[in-house]
Structure formats: C-alpha cells, structure tokens
Amino acid sequence: MPDAARVNKHDSGWMGFSAGLPGSHVWTLTAYAPYHQSFAVMGSTSGKWNHYSFLYRVQLPGYNWVRNPSHLRVMLQETGRQESQCGHALFDNVVITEAKVCSKGVLFYDDFESGNLSSSLWPRNYNGYVTSDANTTKVLKFHRCRGGGDAHSNAFSCATGNYRITFDYKQTISPAHPYNDGGFLGVANGFPGQHQWFFGSNPDFPGVEHNLGYNDGQWRRYSRIVRVSPGNYTFTHGGKGLSDSIRLIVEQFGTNNCGTVSFDNILVECVAFGCDCHKKESV
C-alpha cells in the first residue's frame, strides 16, 4: 500500500513484484489500466498525494508470472517519453503485509474412499475411475486421455469469488509432449462450457497458474487460492460466461500413457481475506 503522486500525464510511476533483478515480474500499479495484470491505476495528474491499498495474490511456488521463487522483491519505476522529464512520479510509505485468509465453508470434497465416482458429486464422467493405490487407499485415475474434462463435479458457488482448491497429485511418467500425458484441474460453468485450467503439468498451457510438473511418482499436496469473480467472468477458454455457479473439471490430457496420473482428497473451500473474515454469509 503506497502513497503516490503524479503531475504529468506522460510520466508515470509503476509498482510491481519480481523474482529477481528483475527476472520474472508483474506490474500491479500502473497509469495504464489495460497493461497485462495491472488492476490498480494511478491515474491522477493533480500532483496531490493519493493513498493506494490493494490485495494481490502471488502464491509460491508456481505462479505463472513468477516461476518458483523463494522470495519476492518490490519494484518501483518511472516511465516517460523522455528521460529528461523523469522525476514527476513520487512514492512514499510503501508497506507490504501478509493478508489473513479464512474459510467460509467447504463447497466440495471427495477422498474417493467410496470406491467409485459418485453421481451426486460427479454428475458427468467420461474416463475417470477409482482404484487402489499403494501409498494412499483409493484414488482417481483415467482410462483414456481427452480434452474438455474427463470428470465434472457438481456445481457450487462462493460469494467472495475466492476458491481455495486443495488436492493430492502424483505423476509417474514424463510427458512425451509439453501439452500431453499430464494431469489438469480447473473450473467450468458447464460441461465444460467456458472453462479455465488453473493447475496443469505444463505451466505454459493457456490459463495454467500452478505447475504440476513433477513426474517422479511421489505424492504432493497442492493448495492454492484462485479467483473467479461472480458475474460475467472471462474464462481462458470460451471467453466471457456466467460464473455465479461453477464446477471442477479434472482430466489427463494427451494421446499416450493414459492412467499415469492420480488425484486424491480434492477439496474446495470458499475463502475470504482480511476484514471479510468477520462477515457472516452463507456459501
């Protein structure tokens, strides 16, 4: 949350985060609203100080802009038409704090111990099946690989638009092709309708923010908060669509080596940040 002042429309201050100097980075406060993932706009040129406070989610490791850093840095800069005109964008009182996160309720959970994909939890399933695993008990795998989701969960909604998705995952073979043979998990507003893959074995696949790239056959737990704002959300695949109610989609995508990824203990919670934790609301 910085204080900032700007006096010239051609010279502007920028604030962001980086994993190096700068390395992978993202600009969060700019004077140019459409710039990539910027969502706080320093638009005033009055020369008066303005206070900016915003919440930004950079989850480590696996955020797609910042690849697996152990630490982040704050970046500040001024851009302008001419270097001689710089010096008109000012910053002060830059403070970074960790936001409190609280659960507003469980929206979905399946540990697959029933031994099958329950139609009440997974109303549409193409190739998913439940089988025993030596290191857990029952897990979700796939007979065949396909796009658009192998298993689709029932629908759920969260008033805050912030979903914490937690699951266990392992992959036993290295993908033969960057897009093939790995596991993907995302959300959709239909079967699949507009949809987005937030987790995937290829972090460069459109929409993927969190990398499932390990292929050593070891179980790993992933827990990330993704935001799907209620209303008319722009999904990576299919564009804008209603997002007041969404569902999970899970698949192994590829043409070879199907049945080599496993999912277990899939949990979805509605979460809130900071002051919203004290508000009472139903999910």
Phi and psi restraints in degrees (value plus and minus 20) as a CYANA .aco file:
   2 PRO   PHI    -117.4   -77.4
   2 PRO   PSI     142.7   182.7
   3 ASP   PHI    -118.0   -78.0
   3 ASP   PSI     121.3   161.3
   4 ALA   PHI    -168.4  -128.4
   4 ALA   PSI     130.5   170.5
   5 ALA   PHI    -156.8  -116.8
   5 ALA   PSI     128.6   168.6
   6 ARG   PHI    -164.4  -124.4
   6 ARG   PSI     114.7   154.7
   7 VAL   PHI    -140.6  -100.6
   7 VAL   PSI     -28.3    11.7
   8 ASN   PHI    -156.7  -116.7
   8 ASN   PSI     109.0   149.0
   9 LYS   PHI     -86.6   -46.6
   9 LYS   PSI     -39.3     0.7
  10 HIS   PHI    -110.3   -70.3
  10 HIS   PSI     -29.5    10.5
  11 ASP   PHI    -142.3  -102.3
  11 ASP   PSI     107.2   147.2
  12 SER   PHI    -163.2  -123.2
  12 SER   PSI     129.7   169.7
  13 GLY   PHI    -112.5   -72.5
  13 GLY   PSI     127.1   167.1
  14 TRP   PHI    -148.4  -108.4
  14 TRP   PSI     124.3   164.3
  15 MET   PHI    -153.9  -113.9
  15 MET   PSI     118.6   158.6
  16 GLY   PHI    -180.9  -140.9
  16 GLY   PSI    -186.2  -146.2
  17 PHE   PHI    -147.2  -107.2
  17 PHE   PSI     127.7   167.7
  18 SER   PHI    -161.2  -121.2
  18 SER   PSI     141.8   181.8
  19 ALA   PHI    -118.7   -78.7
  19 ALA   PSI     -25.2    14.8
  20 GLY   PHI    -174.1  -134.1
  20 GLY   PSI    -158.9  -118.9
  21 LEU   PHI    -148.1  -108.1
  21 LEU   PSI      49.0    89.0
  22 PRO   PHI    -109.5   -69.5
  22 PRO   PSI     -43.4    -3.4
  23 GLY   PHI      42.2    82.2
  23 GLY   PSI    -175.8  -135.8
  24 SER   PHI     -83.9   -43.9
  24 SER   PSI     115.4   155.4
  25 HIS   PHI    -175.3  -135.3
  25 HIS   PSI     148.4   188.4
  26 VAL   PHI    -166.1  -126.1
  26 VAL   PSI     118.7   158.7
  27 TRP   PHI    -117.7   -77.7
  27 TRP   PSI     104.6   144.6
  28 THR   PHI    -127.1   -87.1
  28 THR   PSI     -46.3    -6.3
  29 LEU   PHI    -144.9  -104.9
  29 LEU   PSI      92.8   132.8
  30 THR   PHI    -159.9  -119.9
  30 THR   PSI     153.2   193.2
  31 ALA   PHI    -114.2   -74.2
  31 ALA   PSI     -17.8    22.2
  32 TYR   PHI    -143.5  -103.5
  32 TYR   PSI      79.0   119.0
  33 ALA   PHI     -77.4   -37.4
  33 ALA   PSI     -60.5   -20.5
  34 PRO   PHI     -96.0   -56.0
  34 PRO   PSI     -20.0    20.0
  35 TYR   PHI     -87.8   -47.8
  35 TYR   PSI      86.1   126.1
  36 HIS   PHI      20.6    60.6
  36 HIS   PSI    -135.0   -95.0
  37 GLN   PHI    -121.1   -81.1
  37 GLN   PSI      -3.8    36.2
  38 SER   PHI     -85.7   -45.7
  38 SER   PSI     115.0   155.0
  39 PHE   PHI    -152.0  -112.0
  39 PHE   PSI     -28.0    12.0
  40 ALA   PHI    -128.5   -88.5
  40 ALA   PSI     106.0   146.0
  41 VAL   PHI    -134.0   -94.0
  41 VAL   PSI     102.2   142.2
  42 MET   PHI    -112.4   -72.4
  42 MET   PSI      60.1   100.1
  43 GLY   PHI    -114.8   -74.8
  43 GLY   PSI     -40.3    -0.3
  44 SER   PHI     -91.9   -51.9
  44 SER   PSI     117.5   157.5
  45 THR   PHI    -136.6   -96.6
  45 THR   PSI       6.1    46.1
  46 SER   PHI     -95.6   -55.6
  46 SER   PSI     -35.8     4.2
  47 GLY   PHI      63.5   103.5
  47 GLY   PSI     -22.4    17.6
  48 LYS   PHI    -107.7   -67.7
  48 LYS   PSI     130.2   170.2
  49 TRP   PHI     -90.5   -50.5
  49 TRP   PSI     116.9   156.9
  50 ASN   PHI    -145.6  -105.6
  50 ASN   PSI     123.7   163.7
  51 HIS   PHI    -121.6   -81.6
  51 HIS   PSI     108.5   148.5
  52 TYR   PHI    -135.6   -95.6
  52 TYR   PSI     112.3   152.3
  53 SER   PHI    -158.6  -118.6
  53 SER   PSI     103.2   143.2
  54 PHE   PHI    -168.0  -128.0
  54 PHE   PSI     135.6   175.6
  55 LEU   PHI    -120.4   -80.4
  55 LEU   PSI     109.2   149.2
  56 TYR   PHI    -149.6  -109.6
  56 TYR   PSI     111.6   151.6
  57 ARG   PHI    -119.3   -79.3
  57 ARG   PSI      89.8   129.8
  58 VAL   PHI    -145.1  -105.1
  58 VAL   PSI      81.7   121.7
  59 GLN   PHI    -117.5   -77.5
  59 GLN   PSI     117.0   157.0
  60 LEU   PHI    -140.4  -100.4
  60 LEU   PSI     120.0   160.0
  61 PRO   PHI    -107.5   -67.5
  61 PRO   PSI     151.2   191.2
  62 GLY   PHI      91.6   131.6
  62 GLY   PSI     -22.9    17.1
  63 TYR   PHI     -86.9   -46.9
  63 TYR   PSI     115.9   155.9
  64 ASN   PHI     -87.5   -47.5
  64 ASN   PSI     -48.8    -8.8
  65 TRP   PHI     -97.8   -57.8
  65 TRP   PSI     -56.4   -16.4
  66 VAL   PHI    -137.3   -97.3
  66 VAL   PSI      82.9   122.9
  67 ARG   PHI    -102.2   -62.2
  67 ARG   PSI      82.8   122.8
  68 ASN   PHI      33.5    73.5
  68 ASN   PSI      27.4    67.4
  69 PRO   PHI    -103.3   -63.3
  69 PRO   PSI     133.9   173.9
  70 SER   PHI    -109.3   -69.3
  70 SER   PSI     -41.3    -1.3
  71 HIS   PHI    -162.8  -122.8
  71 HIS   PSI     138.7   178.7
  72 LEU   PHI    -138.6   -98.6
  72 LEU   PSI     136.0   176.0
  73 ARG   PHI    -140.0  -100.0
  73 ARG   PSI     130.9   170.9
  74 VAL   PHI    -106.8   -66.8
  74 VAL   PSI     116.4   156.4
  75 MET   PHI    -134.8   -94.8
  75 MET   PSI     116.2   156.2
  76 LEU   PHI    -148.6  -108.6
  76 LEU   PSI     120.4   160.4
  77 GLN   PHI    -176.2  -136.2
  77 GLN   PSI     145.5   185.5
  78 GLU   PHI    -145.7  -105.7
  78 GLU   PSI     115.3   155.3
  79 THR   PHI    -136.2   -96.2
  79 THR   PSI     133.1   173.1
  80 GLY   PHI    -183.2  -143.2
  80 GLY   PSI     151.2   191.2
  81 ARG   PHI     -88.8   -48.8
  81 ARG   PSI     -56.1   -16.1
  82 GLN   PHI    -154.4  -114.4
  82 GLN   PSI     121.3   161.3
  83 GLU   PHI     -80.8   -40.8
  83 GLU   PSI     -50.8   -10.8
  84 SER   PHI     -88.6   -48.6
  84 SER   PSI     -37.3     2.7
  85 GLN   PHI    -110.5   -70.5
  85 GLN   PSI     -23.5    16.5
  86 CYS   PHI     -89.5   -49.5
  86 CYS   PSI     140.3   180.3
  87 GLY   PHI      89.9   129.9
  87 GLY   PSI     -12.9    27.1
  88 HIS   PHI    -122.1   -82.1
  88 HIS   PSI     -28.5    11.5
  89 ALA   PHI    -126.2   -86.2
  89 ALA   PSI     104.1   144.1
  90 LEU   PHI    -141.4  -101.4
  90 LEU   PSI     122.4   162.4
  91 PHE   PHI    -144.3  -104.3
  91 PHE   PSI     131.1   171.1
  92 ASP   PHI    -177.5  -137.5
  92 ASP   PSI     137.3   177.3
  93 ASN   PHI      32.6    72.6
  93 ASN   PSI      31.4    71.4
  94 VAL   PHI    -100.0   -60.0
  94 VAL   PSI      99.9   139.9
  95 VAL   PHI    -148.7  -108.7
  95 VAL   PSI     111.1   151.1
  96 ILE   PHI    -137.4   -97.4
  96 ILE   PSI     106.1   146.1
  97 THR   PHI    -149.1  -109.1
  97 THR   PSI     137.2   177.2
  98 GLU   PHI    -106.3   -66.3
  98 GLU   PSI     109.8   149.8
  99 ALA   PHI    -101.4   -61.4
  99 ALA   PSI     120.7   160.7
 100 LYS   PHI     -95.4   -55.4
 100 LYS   PSI     114.8   154.8
 101 VAL   PHI    -138.6   -98.6
 101 VAL   PSI     114.3   154.3
 102 CYS   PHI    -154.2  -114.2
 102 CYS   PSI     130.1   170.1
 103 SER   PHI    -105.8   -65.8
 103 SER   PSI     114.5   154.5
 104 LYS   PHI    -119.2   -79.2
 104 LYS   PSI     -22.8    17.2
 105 GLY   PHI     125.1   165.1
 105 GLY   PSI     135.4   175.4
 106 VAL   PHI    -104.0   -64.0
 106 VAL   PSI     109.0   149.0
 107 LEU   PHI    -120.5   -80.5
 107 LEU   PSI     -50.6   -10.6
 108 PHE   PHI    -177.4  -137.4
 108 PHE   PSI     121.5   161.5
 109 TYR   PHI    -176.4  -136.4
 109 TYR   PSI     116.6   156.6
 110 ASP   PHI    -169.1  -129.1
 110 ASP   PSI     102.8   142.8
 111 ASP   PHI    -124.0   -84.0
 111 ASP   PSI     -17.5    22.5
 112 PHE   PHI      45.0    85.0
 112 PHE   PSI      -5.9    34.1
 113 GLU   PHI     -92.8   -52.8
 113 GLU   PSI     -30.4     9.6
 114 SER   PHI     -88.4   -48.4
 114 SER   PSI     -39.2     0.8
 115 GLY   PHI      69.6   109.6
 115 GLY   PSI     -20.2    19.8
 116 ASN   PHI    -172.7  -132.7
 116 ASN   PSI     148.7   188.7
 117 LEU   PHI    -106.3   -66.3
 117 LEU   PSI      80.9   120.9
 118 SER   PHI     -80.9   -40.9
 118 SER   PSI     112.3   152.3
 119 SER   PHI     -87.1   -47.1
 119 SER   PSI     -41.0    -1.0
 120 SER   PHI     -94.4   -54.4
 120 SER   PSI     -45.7    -5.7
 121 LEU   PHI    -119.3   -79.3
 121 LEU   PSI     -53.1   -13.1
 122 TRP   PHI    -147.1  -107.1
 122 TRP   PSI      60.5   100.5
 123 PRO   PHI     -86.4   -46.4
 123 PRO   PSI     -38.3     1.7
 124 ARG   PHI    -154.4  -114.4
 124 ARG   PSI     108.1   148.1
 125 ASN   PHI    -165.2  -125.2
 125 ASN   PSI     110.7   150.7
 126 TYR   PHI    -122.0   -82.0
 126 TYR   PSI     -74.4   -34.4
 127 ASN   PHI    -150.5  -110.5
 127 ASN   PSI     -16.1    23.9
 128 GLY   PHI     -96.2   -56.2
 128 GLY   PSI     126.7   166.7
 129 TYR   PHI    -170.6  -130.6
 129 TYR   PSI     138.5   178.5
 130 VAL   PHI    -124.9   -84.9
 130 VAL   PSI     114.1   154.1
 131 THR   PHI    -164.6  -124.6
 131 THR   PSI     148.3   188.3
 132 SER   PHI    -100.9   -60.9
 132 SER   PSI     128.4   168.4
 133 ASP   PHI    -149.0  -109.0
 133 ASP   PSI     121.7   161.7
 134 ALA   PHI     -83.8   -43.8
 134 ALA   PSI     -51.4   -11.4
 135 ASN   PHI    -118.0   -78.0
 135 ASN   PSI     -33.6     6.4
 136 THR   PHI    -142.4  -102.4
 136 THR   PSI    -138.5   -98.5
 137 THR   PHI    -162.3  -122.3
 137 THR   PSI    -103.8   -63.8
 138 LYS   PHI    -130.7   -90.7
 138 LYS   PSI     120.5   160.5
 139 VAL   PHI    -159.0  -119.0
 139 VAL   PSI     144.9   184.9
 140 LEU   PHI    -116.8   -76.8
 140 LEU   PSI     108.0   148.0
 141 LYS   PHI    -153.7  -113.7
 141 LYS   PSI    -199.2  -159.2
 142 PHE   PHI    -155.1  -115.1
 142 PHE   PSI     112.1   152.1
 143 HIS   PHI     -87.4   -47.4
 143 HIS   PSI     -61.2   -21.2
 144 ARG   PHI    -152.7  -112.7
 144 ARG   PSI     142.7   182.7
 145 CYS   PHI    -125.3   -85.3
 145 CYS   PSI     116.4   156.4
 146 ARG   PHI    -173.1  -133.1
 146 ARG   PSI     145.1   185.1
 147 GLY   PHI    -116.3   -76.3
 147 GLY   PSI     144.7   184.7
 148 GLY   PHI      62.5   102.5
 148 GLY   PSI     -13.1    26.9
 149 GLY   PHI      78.6   118.6
 149 GLY   PSI     103.4   143.4
 150 ASP   PHI    -104.1   -64.1
 150 ASP   PSI     -62.7   -22.7
 151 ALA   PHI    -144.4  -104.4
 151 ALA   PSI     112.5   152.5
 152 HIS   PHI    -139.2   -99.2
 152 HIS   PSI     106.5   146.5
 153 SER   PHI    -100.1   -60.1
 153 SER   PSI     154.8   194.8
 154 ASN   PHI     -89.0   -49.0
 154 ASN   PSI     148.2   188.2
 155 ALA   PHI    -108.2   -68.2
 155 ALA   PSI     131.2   171.2
 156 PHE   PHI    -170.6  -130.6
 156 PHE   PSI     148.6   188.6
 157 SER   PHI    -165.0  -125.0
 157 SER   PSI     137.4   177.4
 158 CYS   PHI    -161.5  -121.5
 158 CYS   PSI     103.1   143.1
 159 ALA   PHI     -84.0   -44.0
 159 ALA   PSI     -50.8   -10.8
 160 THR   PHI     -97.9   -57.9
 160 THR   PSI     -41.1    -1.1
 161 GLY   PHI      59.0    99.0
 161 GLY   PSI     -16.5    23.5
 162 ASN   PHI    -126.9   -86.9
 162 ASN   PSI      96.0   136.0
 163 TYR   PHI    -133.1   -93.1
 163 TYR   PSI     104.6   144.6
 164 ARG   PHI    -115.4   -75.4
 164 ARG   PSI      96.9   136.9
 165 ILE   PHI    -127.9   -87.9
 165 ILE   PSI     103.7   143.7
 166 THR   PHI    -146.5  -106.5
 166 THR   PSI     116.3   156.3
 167 PHE   PHI    -182.3  -142.3
 167 PHE   PSI     141.2   181.2
 168 ASP   PHI    -121.9   -81.9
 168 ASP   PSI     123.7   163.7
 169 TYR   PHI    -169.1  -129.1
 169 TYR   PSI     122.5   162.5
 170 LYS   PHI    -164.0  -124.0
 170 LYS   PSI     132.5   172.5
 171 GLN   PHI    -155.4  -115.4
 171 GLN   PSI     112.7   152.7
 172 THR   PHI    -128.4   -88.4
 172 THR   PSI     -16.6    23.4
 173 ILE   PHI    -166.0  -126.0
 173 ILE   PSI     123.1   163.1
 174 SER   PHI     -93.6   -53.6
 174 SER   PSI     113.2   153.2
 175 PRO   PHI     -77.8   -37.8
 175 PRO   PSI     116.5   156.5
 176 ALA   PHI     -94.3   -54.3
 176 ALA   PSI     -42.0    -2.0
 177 HIS   PHI    -160.0  -120.0
 177 HIS   PSI     125.1   165.1
 178 PRO   PHI     -72.0   -32.0
 178 PRO   PSI     -53.3   -13.3
 179 TYR   PHI    -115.6   -75.6
 179 TYR   PSI     -27.0    13.0
 180 ASN   PHI    -125.6   -85.6
 180 ASN   PSI     133.6   173.6
 181 ASP   PHI      57.9    97.9
 181 ASP   PSI     -21.4    18.6
 182 GLY   PHI    -125.4   -85.4
 182 GLY   PSI     152.8   192.8
 183 GLY   PHI    -109.1   -69.1
 183 GLY   PSI     129.1   169.1
 184 PHE   PHI    -157.9  -117.9
 184 PHE   PSI     124.6   164.6
 185 LEU   PHI    -160.1  -120.1
 185 LEU   PSI     113.5   153.5
 186 GLY   PHI    -175.8  -135.8
 186 GLY   PSI    -180.2  -140.2
 187 VAL   PHI    -150.9  -110.9
 187 VAL   PSI     136.8   176.8
 188 ALA   PHI    -169.2  -129.2
 188 ALA   PSI     142.3   182.3
 189 ASN   PHI    -124.9   -84.9
 189 ASN   PSI     -11.0    29.0
 190 GLY   PHI    -178.7  -138.7
 190 GLY   PSI    -159.8  -119.8
 191 PHE   PHI    -146.1  -106.1
 191 PHE   PSI      45.3    85.3
 192 PRO   PHI    -112.3   -72.3
 192 PRO   PSI     -36.7     3.3
 193 GLY   PHI      42.1    82.1
 193 GLY   PSI    -172.0  -132.0
 194 GLN   PHI     -85.7   -45.7
 194 GLN   PSI     119.2   159.2
 195 HIS   PHI    -174.8  -134.8
 195 HIS   PSI     146.8   186.8
 196 GLN   PHI    -169.7  -129.7
 196 GLN   PSI     112.7   152.7
 197 TRP   PHI    -113.5   -73.5
 197 TRP   PSI      89.3   129.3
 198 PHE   PHI    -105.6   -65.6
 198 PHE   PSI     -49.3    -9.3
 199 PHE   PHI    -139.8   -99.8
 199 PHE   PSI     118.4   158.4
 200 GLY   PHI    -185.9  -145.9
 200 GLY   PSI     137.8   177.8
 201 SER   PHI     -94.0   -54.0
 201 SER   PSI     -30.6     9.4
 202 ASN   PHI    -142.9  -102.9
 202 ASN   PSI      87.5   127.5
 203 PRO   PHI     -88.0   -48.0
 203 PRO   PSI     -32.7     7.3
 204 ASP   PHI    -109.1   -69.1
 204 ASP   PSI     -24.7    15.3
 205 PHE   PHI     -87.6   -47.6
 205 PHE   PSI     117.3   157.3
 206 PRO   PHI     -71.4   -31.4
 206 PRO   PSI     106.5   146.5
 207 GLY   PHI      73.7   113.7
 207 GLY   PSI     -41.8    -1.8
 208 VAL   PHI     -88.6   -48.6
 208 VAL   PSI     106.0   146.0
 209 GLU   PHI    -127.3   -87.3
 209 GLU   PSI     -42.2    -2.2
 210 HIS   PHI    -149.6  -109.6
 210 HIS   PSI     105.1   145.1
 211 ASN   PHI    -107.0   -67.0
 211 ASN   PSI     107.2   147.2
 212 LEU   PHI    -126.2   -86.2
 212 LEU   PSI      23.6    63.6
 213 GLY   PHI    -101.1   -61.1
 213 GLY   PSI     -26.4    13.6
 214 TYR   PHI     -89.4   -49.4
 214 TYR   PSI     117.1   157.1
 215 ASN   PHI    -152.7  -112.7
 215 ASN   PSI      14.9    54.9
 216 ASP   PHI    -117.9   -77.9
 216 ASP   PSI     -12.1    27.9
 217 GLY   PHI      56.7    96.7
 217 GLY   PSI      -7.7    32.3
 218 GLN   PHI    -118.1   -78.1
 218 GLN   PSI     120.2   160.2
 219 TRP   PHI     -92.0   -52.0
 219 TRP   PSI     116.1   156.1
 220 ARG   PHI    -154.8  -114.8
 220 ARG   PSI     124.4   164.4
 221 ARG   PHI    -120.8   -80.8
 221 ARG   PSI     111.4   151.4
 222 TYR   PHI    -134.3   -94.3
 222 TYR   PSI     113.7   153.7
 223 SER   PHI    -162.0  -122.0
 223 SER   PSI      93.3   133.3
 224 ARG   PHI    -158.1  -118.1
 224 ARG   PSI     131.3   171.3
 225 ILE   PHI    -120.5   -80.5
 225 ILE   PSI     106.0   146.0
 226 VAL   PHI    -137.0   -97.0
 226 VAL   PSI     128.0   168.0
 227 ARG   PHI    -130.9   -90.9
 227 ARG   PSI     103.5   143.5
 228 VAL   PHI    -146.4  -106.4
 228 VAL   PSI      69.9   109.9
 229 SER   PHI     -81.6   -41.6
 229 SER   PSI     115.4   155.4
 230 PRO   PHI     -80.9   -40.9
 230 PRO   PSI     127.8   167.8
 231 GLY   PHI      92.4   132.4
 231 GLY   PSI    -148.3  -108.3
 232 ASN   PHI    -123.7   -83.7
 232 ASN   PSI      70.1   110.1
 233 TYR   PHI    -113.6   -73.6
 233 TYR   PSI     123.9   163.9
 234 THR   PHI    -112.2   -72.2
 234 THR   PSI      84.1   124.1
 235 PHE   PHI    -100.1   -60.1
 235 PHE   PSI     130.1   170.1
 236 THR   PHI     -81.7   -41.7
 236 THR   PSI     -58.3   -18.3
 237 HIS   PHI    -132.3   -92.3
 237 HIS   PSI      92.1   132.1
 238 GLY   PHI      86.4   126.4
 238 GLY   PSI     -31.1     8.9
 239 GLY   PHI      58.2    98.2
 239 GLY   PSI    -169.5  -129.5
 240 LYS   PHI     -92.0   -52.0
 240 LYS   PSI     120.9   160.9
 241 GLY   PHI    -181.6  -141.6
 241 GLY   PSI     139.8   179.8
 242 LEU   PHI     -85.0   -45.0
 242 LEU   PSI     117.5   157.5
 243 SER   PHI    -151.1  -111.1
 243 SER   PSI      -2.9    37.1
 244 ASP   PHI     -85.4   -45.4
 244 ASP   PSI     -47.6    -7.6
 245 SER   PHI    -154.8  -114.8
 245 SER   PSI     105.0   145.0
 246 ILE   PHI    -149.7  -109.7
 246 ILE   PSI     153.7   193.7
 247 ARG   PHI    -161.9  -121.9
 247 ARG   PSI     137.1   177.1
 248 LEU   PHI     -95.9   -55.9
 248 LEU   PSI     126.4   166.4
 249 ILE   PHI    -148.4  -108.4
 249 ILE   PSI     115.5   155.5
 250 VAL   PHI    -153.1  -113.1
 250 VAL   PSI     120.8   160.8
 251 GLU   PHI    -178.5  -138.5
 251 GLU   PSI     144.0   184.0
 252 GLN   PHI    -131.8   -91.8
 252 GLN   PSI     101.2   141.2
 253 PHE   PHI    -125.3   -85.3
 253 PHE   PSI     110.6   150.6
 254 GLY   PHI     135.6   175.6
 254 GLY   PSI    -189.9  -149.9
 255 THR   PHI    -142.5  -102.5
 255 THR   PSI     -28.8    11.2
 256 ASN   PHI    -155.2  -115.2
 256 ASN   PSI     141.6   181.6
 257 ASN   PHI      38.8    78.8
 257 ASN   PSI      14.0    54.0
 258 CYS   PHI     -86.5   -46.5
 258 CYS   PSI     128.3   168.3
 259 GLY   PHI      69.1   109.1
 259 GLY   PSI      -8.8    31.2
 260 THR   PHI    -123.6   -83.6
 260 THR   PSI     -14.2    25.8
 261 VAL   PHI    -141.9  -101.9
 261 VAL   PSI     131.5   171.5
 262 SER   PHI    -155.9  -115.9
 262 SER   PSI     121.5   161.5
 263 PHE   PHI    -140.1  -100.1
 263 PHE   PSI     129.2   169.2
 264 ASP   PHI    -174.3  -134.3
 264 ASP   PSI     137.7   177.7
 265 ASN   PHI      30.3    70.3
 265 ASN   PSI      35.2    75.2
 266 ILE   PHI    -101.5   -61.5
 266 ILE   PSI     102.5   142.5
 267 LEU   PHI    -150.3  -110.3
 267 LEU   PSI     115.1   155.1
 268 VAL   PHI    -145.5  -105.5
 268 VAL   PSI     107.3   147.3
 269 GLU   PHI    -142.3  -102.3
 269 GLU   PSI     131.0   171.0
 270 CYS   PHI    -108.8   -68.8
 270 CYS   PSI     107.0   147.0
 271 VAL   PHI    -146.4  -106.4
 271 VAL   PSI     141.4   181.4
 272 ALA   PHI    -153.8  -113.8
 272 ALA   PSI     144.0   184.0
 273 PHE   PHI    -137.7   -97.7
 273 PHE   PSI     125.5   165.5
 274 GLY   PHI      34.0    74.0
 274 GLY   PSI    -146.8  -106.8
 275 CYS   PHI     -82.2   -42.2
 275 CYS   PSI     -47.3    -7.3
 276 ASP   PHI     -84.7   -44.7
 276 ASP   PSI     -36.6     3.4
 277 CYS   PHI     -84.3   -44.3
 277 CYS   PSI     -44.3    -4.3
 278 HIS   PHI    -109.5   -69.5
 278 HIS   PSI     -27.7    12.3
 279 LYS   PHI    -101.8   -61.8
 279 LYS   PSI     118.3   158.3
 280 LYS   PHI    -112.1   -72.1
 280 LYS   PSI     106.1   146.1
 281 GLU   PHI    -176.1  -136.1
 281 GLU   PSI     134.0   174.0
 282 SER   PHI    -111.8   -71.8
 282 SER   PSI     135.0   175.0
